[in-house]
Amino acid sequence: MIFSLSALVAFYKGNALENDTIKNIRKHDGSEYDIIDTPKVLNWIHTLWQEYKEPNENECCDLMNKILSAQEVWDEDLNSITELAEKSGHYLHLILNKGIEKAIEESKLL
């Protein structure tokens, strides 16, 4: 579940926020796709990602800490779960730097 959360955050990274959608490009074929959610969520996650263009592992943990602390999204501060920010930050860093397949492989999730 922690890896899935990290993958969701990576998915929301996107390139630009336009007309209440986050625009992104598929790495494997260069095609564009839209990430659609509520404007509040899209603006929130896009703003957070703007602080972390190419994050190292510590910055990924910091980003996850900010995301997990959003009580308005989760109805509680998920940082109360021991090591959730650190583990999800580690997975996020792997996903961003090695791609989802390699991250799964290196994390020994299969």
Secondary structure, DSSP 8 states (H G I E B T S, - for coil): -HHHHHHHHHHT--SEEETTEEEEE-TTT--EEEEE--HHHHHHHHHHHHT-SS--HHHHHHHHHHHHT-HHHHSS-GGGSTTHHHHHHHHHHHHHHH-HHHHHHHTT--
